[in-house]
């Protein structure tokens, strides 16, 4: 921990005084960009990954109407010594003046634009400087010369770009060249049939610690994955490749039939009705559309049996939250709505924080760029956070948050069923709790009258079932037919040893368990609609062993249910009471535990 009492504040004052004198003596002009110090600070502007920086270059290619982008990764003596990142497109290209201006920070002809992506003029230089110290750009318009311009941060620090008369740091002028370097010419020949028009961006003198992956294969995979997701809606109009491998669309909602892992063995995401809102930015007065889409995946969608390549699992985990998209281009994925962002949020429960199981449903908020202010879009176009006004509109619609709650409930219920199925033995034989309860029951010595009472009720239930089946089959209810049908139902076994069975049933508003006897089978069904099942039995911190113990405990309780009419009436009344009290206490307990955590 820093000792704030020992900070050398007096030295800071002296340092400032000396620096001010130096500025006055040198007659420095107070430009907006403080020379190389500004550029070096841009290197830490906060790109989340190399893929995020690369996306800035792709933005420019799409806006230049390129039909193809080729990305190459050059390396030195081995594939772990990456030396250059090359981005080549066949777009409109730039003249020498536009190229020079585009490489300055803030230099753009799209200031404030809401047409596609660019609007700040930081994309090209900021993304290049975030990965290395040198950016070199080659650009050509149709029928015009090739222009080259390079910016070297280290040269900038040495004053090579500083005007000796004015002290201003200036971007050098672009120069005309007759031909591209051989390795770049080969790229354009192979991928575009020559360099007729387009732009090539080369990032070199790379900072290895800034690269998301240090190896060729690792970085290649990262770029393919990140760009495939970020631009999945644009890959039908522009072709991309990384080291000659095509970038395929990766739709985080798995709604695109052409997207990766869209359909695996008939397993597909379920698309739900979309919602659209018209918003107005009170500051700028601009209107724009907010389009909201939903998809349900479910836990089976990413099961080992289906998701053998693990692509689905990786994508669902990475995009678990509110997926923020601008003009169809993914910007960010936020997992929670901070209280500071939405201080007037309703008190009633809303899905404002995404947990692990919420990865099984998807929600996308895609907005027009005219609404940038309402979504707090950052300069690097990789972070966004809708403001309170946006959340208010979504909440007031009475459609958005209820949809999220329904999706979460659906995920939880399917997850519980799946976990319960996974607990069962592979051969569909008896569960450990059923075996243990049956063996424990054989050591008990109930009174003969108690045993007879249970067998009598069990026989009555089988008889009822036999009669119903006979009536359904239009057969006579003779004693012979009834006995024959009872044997069909229970089998030829005459063994009267107690058999225990565990199951589930969904009875909204019903008791937490239902106990029944059928022949010599004593059955305990847990009510999946009750909080006992949802919050206790299927609690995320539980496991298969714990649930087996719970089942054995409930089967012990069930053993005494039918021994006589008085017990049956007593337990029926008590189970109803326990169910009601647990319903209230478990809900309150959940809130208290949530506060504590």
Residue, then its C-alpha position, 0 to 999 in steps of 0.5 A: x500500500x502506498x504511504x500517502x504521507x511520504x509522497x514527494x510533493x515538494x519535488x513535484x512543485x520544483x519539477x513543474x517550475x523547471x519544466x515551465x521555464x523550459x517551455x517559455x525559453x524554447x517558445x514552444x507552441x501549445x499544440x493539442x498533441x504534445x509531440x511524442x508524449x501524446x503518441x506514446x500515451x496512445x499506445x496505452x489507449x486500451x485496446x482489449x486485444x490485437x483483434x480489437x485493434x485489427x477491427x479498426x483497420x477492417x472498419x476503414x476497409x469496409x468504408x472504402x468499399x473493399x470486397x476483400x481484406x487479406x491479413x498476413x502475419x510475418x515472422x522471423x527465425x521461428x513462428x514465435x517471433x512475429x515481426x509484422x502484421x499486414x492488412x491489405x484491401x482492394x478498396x477505393x484507396x487514398x491520394x497523398x493528401x488524404x493519406x497524410x491526414x488519415x495517419x494523423x490523430x483525429x484526421x478524418x473526413x468522417x467527423x461525427x459521421x453516423x453512416x457506418x463506423x468511423x467518426x473520430x479519426x483515431x482508428x488507423x494511427x491508434x490501432x497501429x501504435x497500440x501494437x507496435x512503434x511503426x506504421x507504414x501505409x501504402x495506398x492507391x486510387x484507380x489509375x493513380x500512383x502508389x503513395x507510401x507514408x511511414x510513421x516511426x515513434x522512435x524517430x518521432x522521439x528523436x525529433x525527426x518529425x519536429x519542425x525546427x523553426x516552429x517546434x511543431x510535430x508534423x506528419x511527413x508528406x507521402x511519397x510516390x513509389x513505382x512499385x510495392x515491396x516484393x512481399x506486398x506485391x505478392x499478396x496483392x497479386x495472389x489475392x487481388x490480381x494486382x494492386x489496382x486500387x486499395x490500401x495496405x497497412x503494415x504494423x511493424x517494430x511490434x511490442x510483443x507484450x501488446x500482442x494477444x498471442x505471441x505465436x503465429x498459430x495462436x494469433x491467427x486463431x485469435x484474429x479469425x475468431x475475433x473478426x468473425x464475430x465482430x463483423x459477422x453481419x458484414x461477411x456476406x459483402x466483404x471477404x476476409x482471410x488471415x494467413x490465407x484461411x477464410x474468416x467465417x461469420x461467428x454469430x454469438x446468437x447462432x442465428x445466421x444459417x451461414x455462421x459457424x456451429x449454426x446447426x449441429x445434428x439438428x441442434x439449433x438456437x431458437x429465435x424469439x420475437x425481436x423488439x424495436x425502439x425509436x430513441x432521441x438523443x436529448x443532447x444532439x437532438x438526433x433520432x435513431x433505432x435500437x433493435x433488440x433480438x433474442x435467442x434461446x440456446x439452452x444447456x444441451x446446446x453446448x453439451x459435450x455430445x453435441x458441441x464436439x468442437x467446443x466452438x459453441x461453448x467458447x462463444x457462449x461464454x465469451x458473449x455472456x451478457x448484453x451484446x452491444x452492436x453498432x450498425x451491425x458491428x459488435x462493439x462490446x458485451x457487458x455482463x452487468x448494469x452498474x447501479x451508478x449507471x442506472x440509479x433509478x432502476x426499479x426495485x423489483x427483480x430484473x435481469x441486470x447481472x448475468x451469471x454463468x447459466x445465463x450464457x444459454x440465452x442471448x440478447x443483442x442491442x444493436x443501435x444506429x450510430x446517431x445514438x452514440x452519445x446514449x450508448x457512451x461509445x468510446x473512441x476505439x469503438x470497443x466499449x459501450x454502456x447504455x445510459x439510464x435513459x436507454x434502460x428506462x425505455x427498455x423497462x417501460x416497454x414492459x417487454x424487454x426485461x420480462x423476456x430476459x426473465x422468461x429466458x432465464x427461467x427456461x434455462x434454469x428449468x432445463x438445466x435442472x432437468x438435465x442435471x437430474x437426468x445426468x445423476x441417473x445411472x447410465x443403464x437406467x437401472x435403480x438409483x443409489x438412493x433407491x437401492x439403499x432405501x430398499x436395503x434399509x427397509x428390509x432391516x425394519x420390522x413393521x407390524x404385520x397390520x402396517x405391512x398389510x395396509x401398505x400392500x392393500x393400498x398398493x394393490x388397490x392402485x394397481x387394480x384401478x389402473x388395470x380396470x382403466x386399461x380394460x375399459x380403454x380397450x373395450x374389454x369386460x371387467x371380469x375378475x379373470x381379466x382384471x387379474x391378468x391385466x394386473x400381472x401385465x402391469x406389475x409383471x409376474x413377480x410375486x416378491x413382496x419386497x419393498x421397491x423404492x422409486x424417485x421421480x419428478x412432477x410439475x405441479x405449480x402451487x402444489x406440495x414440495x413432494x408427492x408420495x404414492x404407492x403402486x403395488x409393492x413400489x413406494x414412489x417419491x416425486x419431487x415437485x419441480x415447480x416448488x422452491x424446495x426443488x429449484x433452490x435446495x435440491x437443484x442448488x448450483x452448489x449441490x451435486x449428484x451425491x448430495x441429491x442422492x442423500x436428499x432422496x434417501x431422506x425423503x424415502x425414509x419419510x415416505x416409508x411411514x406414510x401409508x402404514x395406516x389411515x391415521x399416518x396417511x392423514x397426518x403426513x398429508x396435512x404436515x407435508x402441506x404445511x411444510x410445503x407452505x412454510x418452505x415456500x416462504x422461508x426459502x424465498x426469504x432465505x434466498x434474499x438474505x443470502x444474496x445480501x450477505x454475498 
